[in-house]
Amino acid sequence: MNESIVRVEHLSHRYSVQWAIRDINLEIKKKGVFGLLGSNGAGKSTTMNIMCGVLNQTEGEVFINGISLRENPVEAKKYIGFLPQKPPLYSDFTVDEYLVYCAQLRRMEPKSIRAAVDFAKEKCGIMHFSKRLISNLSGGYQQRVGIAQAIVHNPLFVVLDEPTNGLDPNQIVEIRNLIKEIAVDRAVMLSTHILSEVQATCDEIKMIEHGTVVFSGTIRDFNNYMAPSTFVAIFENPPIVEEFEKIEGILKVEKLTTTRFRFHFDGNDHFMTRRFTEMGVEKGWRPSEIILERDSLDTVFAQLSGKGIKID
């Protein structure tokens, strides 16, 4: 059996008398993008900092490529790349100077540094900025330089903390595509509190709330918990809204167009849509389409974190 890329066992950490995280367990066995979700204060940053070797845990173990981060930190960190929320850039360095410096900090062999820097620049689309001062780059390209320093030593595991913060919509799309590209060759953990980022980028989700894991699974698993609460129906010959509101189980009706309506309902979704189809035919409303709408990711996040549900 192949060794996991990352394995976290019974991880707990306490600041003074308060536990920030308690008994966190997670495992990453394959390459791809993994979302580490959590609201502010949930324990996400503490978990991430311990996994990157920035913070020593109170209890538990972290293994990177089978190496204990506590017992052999120098060896384990060779396999870790880290981009903090605020990239650790030196604005007076050129892109080349900065990446060479970062490679040296990673104790890379001097003879391999130039090729590694060129590879990272090409991967991140910044080759044409090699001699440019970092201070003269846009926010999006500074973020690319930050990602380049995280992968310059070709790590097996990369952690990116809020990598799209402060970027405009076009830059966000570019960074998302870059993250997916570098995840072809390694495991990438995307740490964020924005669920749309995870939905657009990640293959799997680990969600932390109140210091514990409340969800662990694929995007598809997560979507299965997004219960329908509304549906949109199109009728060629609809009645007045008040007629719809009389139907048992309908909580609210929104008239979107002359033929299109959104229904908020309480009860079984299959029963409700079937009932509307039958009534539409019976009363001559001539329904042409009924589409269930699932709760937003943010709503599901609030439900899971608020109830402290643990799903494995």
C-alpha positions in Angstrom: 0.0 0.0 0.0 1.3 3.5 -1.0 2.2 5.9 1.8 -0.2 8.8 2.3 0.9 12.2 1.1 -0.4 13.7 4.3 -1.7 12.0 7.4 -3.0 13.9 10.5 -3.7 11.8 13.6 -5.6 13.1 16.7 -4.3 16.6 16.3 -5.1 19.0 19.1 -3.7 22.4 20.0 -4.3 24.7 23.0 -3.6 28.4 23.4 -3.2 29.1 27.1 -6.3 27.3 28.6 -8.5 27.2 25.4 -8.4 24.4 22.9 -8.3 25.8 19.3 -8.6 22.4 17.7 -9.5 19.0 19.2 -8.8 15.6 17.8 -8.5 16.5 14.1 -8.0 13.5 11.8 -7.5 13.7 8.1 -5.7 11.9 5.3 -4.7 12.9 1.7 -3.7 9.9 -0.4 -3.6 11.3 -3.9 -2.8 14.4 -6.0 -5.5 17.0 -6.6 -7.1 20.0 -4.9 -8.4 19.6 -1.4 -10.4 22.3 0.4 -9.8 23.1 4.1 -12.9 25.1 5.0 -13.7 27.0 8.2 -15.2 30.2 9.3 -13.0 32.8 11.1 -12.0 31.3 14.5 -13.0 27.8 13.5 -9.4 26.4 13.9 -8.6 26.3 10.2 -5.5 28.5 10.4 -4.2 26.6 13.5 -4.5 23.3 11.7 -2.9 24.6 8.5 0.0 26.2 10.4 0.7 22.9 12.3 0.6 20.9 9.0 3.1 23.3 7.5 5.5 23.1 10.5 4.9 26.8 11.4 3.4 25.9 14.8 4.1 23.0 17.2 1.0 21.1 18.2 0.0 20.3 21.8 -1.1 16.7 20.9 -1.2 14.4 17.9 1.0 13.8 14.9 1.4 15.0 11.3 3.1 12.8 8.7 4.2 14.2 5.4 5.1 11.5 2.9 5.4 9.1 5.9 7.8 11.4 7.8 6.9 12.7 11.2 6.8 16.5 11.1 7.5 16.6 14.9 10.4 14.2 15.0 12.1 15.1 11.7 10.9 18.6 10.7 13.7 19.4 8.3 13.2 16.3 6.2 9.4 16.6 6.3 9.5 20.2 5.2 11.3 19.3 2.0 7.9 18.0 0.8 5.9 21.1 1.9 5.2 24.3 0.0 3.3 27.1 1.7 1.7 30.3 0.6 0.4 32.3 3.6 -2.6 34.6 3.2 -0.2 37.5 2.9 2.6 36.4 0.5 6.0 36.8 2.0 7.3 38.9 -0.9 10.3 41.3 -0.9 9.2 44.2 -3.0 12.8 45.4 -3.8 13.8 42.1 -5.2 13.3 41.1 -8.8 11.3 38.0 -9.5 14.5 36.0 -10.2 16.3 37.3 -7.1 13.4 36.4 -4.9 12.8 32.9 -6.2 16.6 32.1 -6.1 16.6 33.3 -2.5 13.6 31.1 -1.7 15.2 28.1 -3.3 18.3 28.7 -1.2 16.2 28.9 2.0 14.8 25.5 1.0 18.4 24.2 1.0 18.3 23.2 -2.6 21.5 22.1 -4.4 23.0 25.2 -5.9 23.4 23.5 -9.3 19.7 22.7 -9.5 18.4 26.1 -8.5 18.3 27.9 -11.9 16.4 25.1 -13.5 14.0 24.9 -10.6 13.4 28.7 -10.7 12.7 28.6 -14.4 10.3 25.7 -14.1 8.3 27.5 -11.3 8.2 30.8 -13.4 7.0 28.9 -16.5 4.4 27.0 -14.5 3.0 30.2 -12.9 3.2 32.3 -16.1 5.7 34.8 -14.9 8.7 34.0 -17.1 8.4 37.4 -18.9 8.7 39.2 -15.5 12.0 37.6 -14.5 13.9 41.0 -14.2 10.9 43.0 -13.0 10.8 44.3 -9.4 8.1 42.6 -7.4 6.8 46.0 -6.3 6.0 46.8 -9.9 3.8 43.8 -10.5 0.0 43.8 -10.2 -1.7 42.0 -7.3 -2.5 39.0 -9.5 1.0 38.6 -10.6 2.4 39.1 -7.1 0.1 36.2 -6.1 1.6 34.1 -8.9 5.1 34.9 -7.6 3.9 33.8 -4.2 2.7 30.5 -5.6 6.0 30.1 -7.5 8.0 30.3 -4.3 5.7 27.6 -2.8 6.5 25.2 -5.6 10.1 26.1 -6.5 11.5 23.1 -4.7 8.9 20.8 -6.3 7.1 19.8 -3.1 4.7 16.9 -2.9 2.2 18.9 -0.7 1.3 22.6 -1.2 -0.9 24.7 1.2 -2.4 27.9 -0.2 -4.1 30.2 2.4 -6.8 32.3 0.8 -4.9 32.6 -2.5 -7.6 34.7 -4.3 -8.1 37.3 -1.5 -8.1 40.8 -2.9 -8.0 39.9 -6.6 -10.4 41.1 -9.2 -12.8 38.6 -11.0 -10.4 38.0 -13.9 -7.4 37.4 -11.7 -9.5 35.0 -9.5 -10.3 32.9 -12.6 -6.6 32.9 -13.6 -5.4 31.8 -10.1 -8.1 29.1 -9.9 -6.8 27.7 -13.2 -3.2 27.9 -12.0 -4.1 26.0 -8.8 -5.7 23.2 -10.8 -2.7 23.0 -13.1 -0.1 22.7 -10.3 -2.4 20.1 -8.6 -1.8 17.7 -11.5 1.6 16.9 -10.1 1.0 17.3 -6.3 -1.6 17.5 -3.5 -2.8 21.0 -3.0 -4.7 22.1 0.1 -6.7 25.3 -0.5 -7.5 26.9 2.8 -10.5 29.3 2.6 -13.8 30.4 4.2 -15.4 31.0 0.8 -17.4 28.0 -0.3 -17.6 29.2 -4.0 -13.8 28.9 -4.2 -14.0 25.3 -3.1 -16.8 24.5 -5.4 -14.9 25.9 -8.4 -11.5 24.4 -7.6 -11.5 21.4 -5.2 -12.0 17.7 -5.5 -12.6 17.0 -1.8 -13.6 19.0 1.2 -12.4 19.0 4.9 -14.6 21.3 6.9 -13.6 22.5 10.4 -15.9 24.3 12.8 -15.4 24.9 16.6 -12.1 23.1 16.4 -13.4 19.8 15.0 -14.0 18.2 11.6 -17.7 18.5 10.8 -17.5 17.2 7.2 -15.1 15.2 5.1 -15.9 14.0 1.6 -16.1 14.8 -2.1 -17.9 17.7 -3.7 -20.5 15.3 -4.7 -20.9 14.0 -1.1 -21.3 17.6 0.0 -23.9 18.4 -2.6 -25.9 15.4 -1.4 -26.5 17.3 1.8 -27.9 20.3 -0.1 -31.6 19.6 0.4 -34.1 21.2 -2.1 -36.3 23.9 -0.6 -37.6 25.6 -3.7 -38.5 24.7 -7.3 -39.1 26.8 -10.4 -42.1 25.9 -12.6 -43.1 27.1 -16.1 -46.8 27.0 -17.0 -48.2 27.9 -20.4 -51.6 28.8 -18.9 -50.9 29.7 -15.2 -53.6 30.8 -12.8 -53.3 33.9 -10.5 -50.6 33.6 -7.7 -53.3 33.4 -5.0 -54.4 30.1 -6.6 -51.0 28.6 -6.1 -50.8 29.9 -2.5 -53.8 27.8 -1.6 -52.0 24.6 -2.3 -51.0 22.7 0.9 -47.3 22.7 1.6 -46.6 25.9 -0.4 -45.0 28.6 1.9 -44.4 31.3 -0.6 -44.8 32.0 -4.4 -42.6 34.4 -6.5 -43.8 35.4 -9.9 -40.6 35.6 -12.0 -42.3 36.2 -15.4 -45.8 35.8 -16.7 -45.3 32.1 -17.0 -42.4 31.3 -14.7 -42.8 31.0 -10.9 -40.6 30.1 -7.9 -42.3 28.0 -5.1 -41.0 27.7 -1.6 -42.3 24.5 -0.1 -42.3 22.5 3.1 -42.2 18.7 2.8 -41.1 16.0 0.4 -39.7 17.4 -2.8 -40.7 14.4 -5.0 -44.3 14.5 -3.6 -44.6 18.2 -4.2 -43.3 18.3 -7.8 -45.4 15.2 -8.7 -48.5 16.9 -7.1 -47.9 20.1 -9.1 -47.5 18.1 -12.3 -50.8 16.3 -11.7 -52.7 19.4 -10.7 -51.3 21.3 -13.7 -52.6 18.8 -16.1 -56.0 18.5 -14.2 -56.6 22.2 -14.0 -55.3 23.1 -17.5 -52.2 25.1 -16.3 -50.2 23.1 -18.9 -46.9 22.8 -17.0 -43.9 22.5 -19.3 -41.0 22.4 -16.8 -40.3 21.9 -13.1 -36.8 22.4 -11.7 -35.8 21.7 -8.1 -33.4 24.3 -6.6 -31.0 23.2 -3.9 -29.9 25.3 -1.0 -26.7 27.4 -1.5 -23.4 26.0 -0.3 -23.4 28.8 2.3 -26.7 27.6 3.7 -25.4 24.1 4.0 -22.2 25.3 5.6 -24.2 27.2 8.2 -26.4 24.1 8.9 -23.4 21.8 9.3 -21.3 24.1 11.4 -24.2 25.3 13.5 -25.3 21.8 14.4 -21.8 20.4 14.8 -22.7 17.4 12.5 -19.8 15.1 11.8 -20.0 13.3 8.5 -17.4 10.8 7.4 
